[in-house]
Amino acid sequence: MGIIASRNLEDQRRESNGITYFDRGTLTGKNGRKYDRFAIQTHFVEVGEDQAELVRRYVLPLAQPGDVLSFGAKVMAMCTRNVKTKEEVHPGFWAKK
């Protein structure tokens, strides 16, 4: 598995209130309802960081009434300390390198 290119393109890059985000376009959901999608750029989230503080720092300066927030699974795992280091993983006999 190689490095996956970012889906955040330079022409999608925006900045507001000191926060960098990427306009990921509009999706059409059920009943024709439209959703604007934005990816907010953060610092590298470390294990055990406070997810509420991440929201205060990066989301609230941009949020508008009616907005819906979703966190990526990797960020949630880091905040809840639900991660294992390479040294902590012990593959079984049938696992391949």
N, C-alpha and C positions, 0 to 999 in steps of 0.2 A: 504494500500500500504506500503510495507516494504522497507528496504534499498536495493537498487539495487547494486549488486556487480560490481566492476570496470571491464571494458573490457581490461584495461591496465595491462597485466600480467608481472610479474617480469622478465621472460625470454625475454620479448620484450623491456625491458628498455635499453635505450642508452643515452649517453651524448656526446655533442660536443659543443665546444666554451662556456662551462659553462651552457648550456641549456640541461635540461632533456627532452627526448621525448620517445615515444613508437612506435615501428615499428608495424603497424597494418596490414601488409601484402600487397599483390598486388591484385587488381581487374582487370578483363578484361571487357572492355566496348564494344561499338559498333565497328564493323569492326576489332575486335581483338586487339584494342589499349589497352595497359596495363597502370595501374595507381598504383603507390606506395602510401600507405596511412600512415601518421604519426600523432600521437596525441602529441601536445606539452604541457608539464606541466607548469602551471603558478601559481602565487600566487592566493589567493582567491580574485576575482575581485569584487570591491565594486561599489555601485551605483555612476554613474557619471564619472567613469574613462575614460580617453582618449583612444579610440580604436587605434588611430595612434601610440600612445606611446607603447601600448601593442605589436603592430606589430614591432616597432623598437627594443623593448627590447627582444622579444621572437622569432620572425620569421626571421627577417633579418640576424641574425648570422648564420642561417641554410639554408636560401633560396638559390636556384640555378636558373639560367635563365630557363624560361619555366614553373616554378612551379606555381600552382594555389592554392590560399588560400581560405578556407571557415571558417567562424566563426560559432559557435554554437548559437542557438537562445537565450539561457540564457545569454551568454556573451554579445550579442548585446543588449538585453533588459536592462541589467545592465548599459552598457555604455550610452545608449540613455535615461536613467531614465524612462523606460517604464515598471515599476514594481510597485506592490502594496504590502504593508505590511499586515499582518494578521489583524491588527486593522482597516485597510482601506477597507476591504472586508465585505460587508453586504449582506449575502445570502438572497434570497427571501423566501417567505412562503413555496414554494414547494421544496426548497433545503434541502437535508438531511445532517446530521452531519456525 
